[in-house]
Amino acid sequence: MRITISGRNIELTDGLKAAVEDKIGKLEKYFTPDTDVFVTLSVEKERQKIEVTIPVPGHIIRSEQVSNDMYVSIDLVEEIIERQLKKYKNKIITKQQSNSNFRKEYIEKEVEADDEIKIIRTKKFDMKPMYPEDACVQMELLGHDFFVFVNAEDDNVNVVYKRKGNTYGLIEPEF
């Protein structure tokens, strides 16, 4: 993996760089050596924030963590990304996505049973053509509460969003 570290309002010391490379380097078991990982460290008042973005074909894997200690934030972000990869492995790979950035050993490992994504509420309301379930996966990988996309079934702009109780909603346009 190629890790690019940048800082905002923070001096990137050798210790911070080593901590990031050590923790994020643990993700190498999932990705090929030519995978790019972008890490941004920033400080706002007492908030120590780390953002990690890993673009892979068809998806962006992203996590952001904030704490009072940058080293704690670095530890947390690695755990979150690893959890995301394990949770969504089956969905990412079986949806006929390109898996060229993932290691063969990781892809071929036995997949645990995942909870199905259930859209429980639909509202009438264009980005990249994809199916709502794929948009939910992308939303989770980004760590966002909603995701705007072009529905591959009808070419309309849709929005998926998180609801309480680990459920999802879908907003469709009404003309």
Secondary structure, 3 states (H helix, E strand, C coil): CEEEEEEECCCCCHHHHHHHHHHHHHHHHCECCCCEEEEEEEEECCEEEEEEEEEECCEEEEEEEEECCHHHHHHHHHHHHHHHHHHHHHHHHHCCCCCCCECHHHHHCCCCCCCCCCEEEEEECCCCEECHHHHHHHHHHHCCCEEEEEECCCCCEEEEEEECCCEEEEEECCC
